Structure formats: structure tokens, C-alpha cells
Amino acid sequence: MKDILSYKRTLTIFAVVLTLISLRMHLDPAGMTENEFPYAKGDAFDVAVTIRHLLGSLLFAIACITFFAGRVEDTKSQQSVLNGCILAFAVMCITLGTMTVIQAGHLIGGTIVFAVLTALSLYKRVTH
């Protein structure tokens, strides 16, 4: 598994997942808002849709950085990027999970995605 899941491949997977989430945020921000915040109405709904576009762009920026960081040939640099991914994905998982538990939104899908990305990051970092 060590050879199959190189740092470069791992970071590429992360970049692809983030890009897909970003695309969904841009292509269907109202649908995501309706699913995740069903009680948002009026101006609150419009603000949430606008924020989806902003967050989608931010996620795409992070995906680009992650993708190109995976092209760095120095293993230590790739490990540092992976450490950043572990922390970032864990924070996202905890944040989305907490918002779901306190019923601020229905963010279980995002919680699961970031839990899987965190686990994959940790697995790669520990096994290599």
C-alpha cells in the first residue's frame, strides 16, 4: 500500500475531492443551502447562498495549492503539506460535526467527507 499511495497521489486525491466539493458549491449553492440549513429563509437564505460561492472559491484555491504542493519532489516538504492537511481536515470535521450535533445545520455529509480525508491523511503520515 505504501508504494500505491504515494504522497503525490494522496495530495492529488485531496485536491480532487476539494475541487468536487467546490464545483458543487458553485453549481448548486441554493440546493446545498436548502439541504444543510432547511430553516433559512429570506435574507438569511440569500446570505448562505452567497457564502457558498465564497467557500467554494476558497476550497478551490486550497485544492490548487494542495495539488501543486504534491508536485514538489522533496519528501520532507510533502510531509509538511500532509501535516497541514491532517490539521485542516480534522478542524473541518470537528466544526461540521459540532454544527450537526447542536442542530445548527444538517452537515453530516461534509462531516463524513472530512473524517475520511483526515483518516487517510493520518494513515499516510503514520505508515510512511
Buried (B, 14 or more C-beta within 10 A) or exposed (E): EEEEBBBBEBBBBBBEBBBEBBBBBBEBBEEBBBEBBEEBEEEEBEEBBEEBEEBBEEBBEBBBBBBEBBEBEEEEEBBEBBEBBBEBBBEBBBBBBEBBEEEEBBBBBBBEBBBEBBBBBBEBBEEB
